[in-house]
Amino acid sequence: QVQLVESGGGSVQPGGSLRLSCAKSAYTNYHMGWFRQVPGKEREGVAVLYAGGFITYYADSVKGRFTISQDNAKNTVYLQMNSLTPEDTAMYYCAASTALSGTMWSMPRMYQYWGQGTQVTVSS
């Protein structure tokens, strides 16, 4: 079992950047994902970093702007977000999965562990 704690959210102007962090309570070899959700909408998969640290996938809406990475020494996963737009405004969640395959990485039900979320607001 692992606990996840997100941080790094906040308010930023369009075009700005933020880096979200997800601190894990212990080292794990789980697949790590970032999701986001706005009120009234389903939780959306943003990015995943497969165990091993070499394979990543991104939602089309964030490709080329967001980067997922990890620092095993710090048991932390990051989401670097650049060129932010108001459409990126959401609560962002970190999640861990013990097993993923194919295109299922973006399905919330595939993840067993979740953080409490951190709010990102993009507005002028």
Salt bridges, closest charged atoms under 4 A:
GLU44 OE1 - ARG36 NE 2.87
ASP60 OD1 - LYS63 NZ 3.10
ASP88 OD1 - ARG36 NH1 2.88
ASP88 OD2 - ARG65 NH1 2.76
